[in-house]
């Protein structure tokens, strides 16, 4: 069952299109992340779902009902903003209780003095306070309920904002870059807490971010957006290893994928960077294509020749257990980056000539327009030979 869906949604600001015929279905209980660079339309899509922005055309469905034209308060969604949006003069408890007061109390019951003596108000207040206390305990902020937002750290304010959304028990949680204001260490901690929160609640989360690490570690599926267009929707592993087109491949991964121009030769070979690689591709000899090679798909070769790429080392970056080696190769405009295990490549230095082999079934092929060329062999299908390479989780490579 779908928790919500977008059906051919378009949106423009003046003459500038922001959303281009976006169709997307989010399953009940799913954690889906909208991933893309700033200005790609992901936050606008979230605001359209919440009712904070109105689409030019298309429909939005939540819980099986079309909500076009409904105000935000009637859409049964809760949103966590990048800026937290906490009221500075109210305590943590009052901030968290506010959506419950708006939902459960009448206008008269919300009055400061008179409301407290009206029938039923005290019981409702007690029930709301119990729900806030329960939620605060789950988030580890129950000891902060009497404090004001100004007395809290960034991480604590973020938890309060999440808790305020949780107490409403909405059909869909919407999170618009909720971790962007936190430092790196706290972002990692809060990612784990959000993932655990989703697992425990089993509710539908739609999360917006430009951070690949957040998208890859949190999501059941990732929806990659660029310039208002939805490029691919798939699990993180598939987004990384089997991108639908060149733009997706280039956006996902750090360091970014190497793109090398090549040409098909006879005998199942592709000429690239002054050498030839054995790559299975159903194209006639002479056809031009682009090879996408992830940095971790390289391993050191003993000598130059067919099947190996040779380059001059421009830069070596030491990042703990790995080396990022930047190489100048013939016919390649930008340096090629290889990610190698430091313990197996301890003596690489600037100016050195280095030979690298490529796992052929890790090579992604694209035509000159950027469309993916389907290959007979499955990407990442090989079993690594012990002692020759290191195969690690895709989420690690997306850091």
C-alpha positions in Angstrom: 0.0 0.0 0.0 1.2 3.5 -0.9 1.5 6.0 1.9 1.6 8.8 -0.6 2.3 9.5 -4.2 3.0 12.2 -6.7 1.3 12.0 -10.1 2.9 14.1 -12.9 3.5 17.0 -10.6 4.9 20.2 -12.2 5.9 23.5 -10.5 7.4 26.7 -11.8 8.6 29.9 -10.2 7.8 32.5 -12.9 9.3 31.2 -16.1 11.7 28.9 -14.3 10.6 25.2 -14.1 11.3 23.7 -10.7 9.5 20.3 -11.0 9.1 18.6 -14.3 6.4 15.9 -14.5 7.5 14.2 -11.2 5.8 10.9 -10.6 6.7 8.9 -7.5 5.1 6.4 -5.1 6.2 6.0 -1.5 5.2 2.7 0.2 3.7 2.6 3.7 6.5 2.4 6.3 9.3 3.2 3.8 12.2 5.5 4.3 12.7 7.3 1.1 15.3 10.0 0.5 15.1 12.8 -2.1 18.7 13.4 -3.0 20.2 16.1 -5.2 22.2 19.3 -5.3 20.8 22.6 -4.1 18.1 24.0 -6.4 17.1 20.6 -7.9 13.5 20.8 -6.6 13.7 18.3 -3.8 12.6 20.7 -1.0 9.9 22.1 -3.3 8.5 18.6 -3.8 8.4 18.1 -0.1 6.6 21.4 0.4 4.0 20.5 -2.3 3.3 17.2 -0.3 2.9 19.2 2.9 0.6 21.7 1.3 3.1 24.6 1.9 3.4 25.1 -1.9 0.8 24.5 -4.6 1.7 22.6 -7.8 0.9 24.0 -11.2 -0.4 20.6 -12.4 -0.6 17.0 -11.3 -1.9 15.5 -8.1 -0.8 14.5 -4.6 -2.2 11.5 -2.9 -1.8 10.7 0.9 -3.3 7.6 2.4 -5.4 6.9 -0.7 -7.1 10.3 -0.9 -6.3 13.2 -3.2 -5.2 16.1 -1.0 -4.9 18.8 -3.7 -6.4 22.0 -2.2 -6.4 20.7 1.4 -4.5 22.9 3.9 -1.4 21.5 5.6 -3.3 20.8 8.9 -5.6 18.4 7.1 -2.9 16.4 5.3 -1.8 14.3 8.3 1.9 15.0 7.8 4.5 16.3 10.1 7.5 18.3 9.0 10.9 18.7 10.6 12.7 21.8 9.2 16.3 22.6 8.7 16.0 25.6 11.1 14.2 23.6 13.8 11.4 26.3 14.0 11.2 26.1 17.8 9.5 28.9 19.8 12.2 30.5 21.9 9.9 31.7 24.7 8.4 28.3 25.2 9.8 25.3 27.1 10.8 22.1 25.4 7.6 20.5 26.8 5.4 23.3 25.5 7.1 23.2 22.1 6.5 19.5 21.8 2.9 19.8 23.1 1.9 22.6 20.7 0.7 20.4 17.8 -1.3 18.3 20.3 -3.0 21.4 21.8 -3.9 22.6 18.3 -5.4 19.2 17.4 -7.0 18.2 20.7 -8.3 21.4 22.3 -11.0 23.7 21.1 -10.3 27.4 20.7 -12.0 28.1 24.0 -9.9 25.4 25.8 -6.7 27.0 24.5 -7.4 30.3 26.2 -4.8 30.9 29.0 -7.1 31.3 31.9 -10.6 30.4 31.0 -9.6 27.3 29.1 -8.2 25.6 32.2 -11.5 25.6 34.0 -13.6 24.3 31.0 -14.8 20.7 31.3 -12.4 18.1 30.0 -9.4 20.4 29.6 -7.5 19.0 32.6 -7.8 15.4 31.4 -6.8 16.3 27.9 -3.8 18.2 29.2 -2.7 15.2 31.3 -3.0 12.9 28.4 -0.9 15.3 26.2 1.7 15.7 28.9 2.0 11.9 29.2 2.5 11.6 25.4 5.1 14.3 25.4 7.0 12.7 28.3 6.9 9.3 26.5 8.3 10.8 23.3 10.9 12.8 25.1 12.1 9.7 26.9 12.4 7.8 23.7 14.6 10.6 22.3 16.7 11.0 25.4 15.5 14.5 26.1 13.2 13.9 29.0 15.6 15.7 31.4 15.3 18.8 29.2 11.6 19.4 29.2 11.7 22.5 31.4 14.5 24.2 29.4 14.1 26.8 26.7 15.5 26.2 23.2 18.2 28.8 23.8 19.6 26.6 26.6 20.0 23.6 24.3 22.8 22.4 22.0 22.1 22.1 18.3 21.7 18.3 18.6 19.2 18.7 21.5 17.2 21.3 19.6 17.1 18.9 16.6 15.7 16.1 18.9 13.0 18.5 20.2 12.0 19.3 16.6 11.8 15.5 15.8 9.8 14.9 19.0 7.3 17.7 18.2 6.7 15.9 14.9 6.5 12.5 16.6 3.8 13.3 19.1 1.3 14.0 16.3 1.7 10.4 15.1 1.3 11.5 11.4 0.8 9.3 8.4 4.1 10.6 6.9 7.2 12.2 8.4 8.8 14.9 6.3 12.4 15.9 7.0 13.9 18.8 5.1 17.7 18.6 5.6 17.3 18.3 9.4 21.0 17.6 10.1 22.6 20.3 7.9 23.2 22.7 10.9 25.0 20.1 13.0 28.7 19.4 13.2 30.1 16.2 11.5 30.3 14.1 14.6 26.8 14.9 15.7 25.4 14.3 12.2 26.7 10.8 12.3 25.1 10.3 15.7 21.8 11.7 14.7 21.8 9.6 11.5 21.9 6.5 13.6 19.1 7.9 15.9 16.8 8.7 13.0 17.4 5.3 11.4 16.6 3.6 14.8 13.6 5.9 15.2 12.2 4.8 11.8 12.8 1.1 12.6 11.0 1.4 15.9 8.0 3.4 14.7 7.6 1.7 11.3 6.2 4.9 9.9 6.7 6.5 6.5 9.7 8.9 6.3 10.5 11.2 3.4 13.9 12.8 3.9 15.5 15.6 1.8 19.2 16.0 1.6 22.1 16.8 -0.6 24.4 14.6 1.5 25.2 11.3 -0.1 26.2 9.7 3.1 22.9 10.5 4.7 21.0 9.1 1.7 23.0 5.9 1.4 23.0 5.0 5.1 19.4 5.9 6.0 17.3 5.0 3.1 15.3 2.0 1.9 15.2 3.8 -1.5 16.9 6.9 -2.9 15.2 9.2 -5.4 17.9 11.2 -7.3 16.8 14.6 -8.6 18.5 17.1 -10.9 17.1 20.3 -12.4 13.5 19.4 -11.3 13.7 15.9 -13.0 13.5 12.6 -11.2 16.4 10.6 -12.7 16.3 7.3 -10.8 14.5 5.7 -7.8 16.1 2.6 -6.4 17.8 1.1 -3.3 21.2 2.7 -2.4 23.2 -0.3 -3.6 21.6 -0.2 -7.0 21.9 3.6 -7.3 25.6 3.3 -6.8 26.5 0.2 -8.8 23.8 0.3 -11.5 23.1 4.0 -12.2 20.4 4.6 -14.9 22.4 7.3 -16.6 25.6 9.3 -16.5 24.3 12.1 -14.4 23.4 9.7 -11.6 26.8 8.0 -11.8 28.6 11.3 -11.6 26.5 12.6 -8.7 26.8 9.5 -6.5 30.2 8.5 -5.0 33.1 10.2 -3.4 35.7 10.5 -4.9 33.5 10.8 -8.0 33.5 8.3 -10.7 36.2 8.6 -13.5 34.7 9.2 -16.9 37.0 8.1 -19.8 36.3 8.5 -23.5 36.8 5.3 -25.4 36.2 3.5 -28.7 35.1 0.0 -29.4 37.7 -2.3 -31.2 37.5 -5.7 -32.7 37.5 -8.8 -30.4 35.6 -7.4 -27.4 38.1 -4.7 -26.7 37.7 -1.0 -25.9 40.5 1.5 -26.6 40.9 4.0 -23.8 43.6 6.2 -22.3 46.3 4.8 -24.7 45.5 1.2 -23.8 42.9 -1.5 -24.4 40.5 -3.1 -21.9 38.4 -6.2 -22.4 34.9 -5.0 -21.8 31.7 -6.8 -22.9 29.7 -4.4 -25.0 27.3 -5.0 -27.9 28.5 -2.2 -30.1 30.1 -2.3 -33.5 33.8 -1.6 -33.9 34.5 2.1 -34.1 31.6 3.1 -31.9 32.4 5.9 -29.4 31.4 5.5 -25.8 32.3 6.7 -22.3 33.6 4.4 -19.6 32.7 5.1 -16.0 35.2 3.6 -13.6 34.8 3.9 -9.8 38.0 4.7 -7.9 37.9 1.4 -6.0 37.6 -0.6 -9.2 41.4 -0.2 -9.8 44.1 -2.4 -8.5 47.9 -2.2 -9.1 49.3 -4.1 -12.1 52.9 -5.3 -12.3 53.5 -4.1 -15.8 52.0 -2.0 -18.6 50.2 -3.5 -21.6 46.8 -4.5 -22.8 44.3 -4.7 -19.9 46.2 -2.0 -17.9 46.0 1.7 -17.8 49.3 3.7 -17.2 49.6 7.1 -15.8 51.9 9.5 -14.0 51.1 10.2 -10.3 50.1 13.8 -9.8 48.9 13.7 -6.2 48.6 11.1 -3.4 46.1 11.7 -0.6 46.4 9.6 2.6 43.0 9.0 4.2 43.7 6.4 6.8 43.5 2.9 5.5 43.2 4.2 1.9 45.2 6.2 -0.6 43.5 8.4 -3.2 46.0 8.4 -6.1 45.5 11.1 -8.8 47.0 10.2 -12.2 47.5 11.9 -15.5 46.8 9.6 -18.3 47.1 10.1 -22.1 44.1 11.5 -23.8 42.2 12.1 -20.5 41.5 15.7 -19.6 41.0 15.3 -15.9 43.2 13.3 -13.4 42.0 9.7 -12.9 41.5 8.9 -9.2 42.2 5.4 -7.9 41.3 4.3 -4.4 43.9 1.8 -3.2 44.6 0.1 0.1 47.4 1.9 1.8 48.9 -1.3 3.2 49.3 -2.7 -0.3 50.5 0.5 -2.0 52.9 2.0 0.6 55.5 3.4 -1.7 53.5 5.4 -4.3 55.0 8.9 -4.7 54.3 12.0 -6.9 55.9 11.7 -10.3 56.0 7.9 -10.3 54.6 5.9 -13.3 51.9 3.6 -12.1 50.1 0.7 -13.9 46.5 -0.1 -12.9 44.2 -2.9 -13.9 40.4 -2.5 -13.8 37.9 -5.1 -12.9 36.1 -5.3 -16.3 32.7 -6.1 -14.8 32.9 -2.9 -12.7 33.1 -0.7 -15.8 30.0 1.2 -16.5 29.3 2.2 -20.1 27.5 5.3 -21.4 26.8 6.6 -24.9 27.7 10.1 -25.9 24.3 11.4 -24.8 24.8 10.0 -21.3 22.3 7.1 -21.6 23.4 3.8 -20.0 24.6 1.1 -22.3 23.4 -2.2 -20.9 26.2 -4.8 -20.6 26.0 -8.6 -20.7 28.0 -9.0 -17.5 26.5 -8.0 -14.2 28.2 -5.0 -12.6 30.0 -6.1 -9.4 29.2 -9.7 -10.1 32.8 -11.0 -9.8 34.1 -12.7 -6.7 37.3 -10.9 -5.5 40.4 -13.1 -5.5 41.8 -13.3 -2.0 44.8 -10.9 -1.7 44.1 -8.9 -4.8 41.4 -6.4 -3.8 39.1 -5.3 -1.1 35.3 -5.3 -1.6 33.6 -3.1 0.9 30.0 -2.0 1.4 28.8 0.5 -1.2 27.7 2.9 1.6 31.3 3.2 2.7 32.4 4.3 -0.8 29.7 7.0 -0.9 31.1 8.8 2.1 
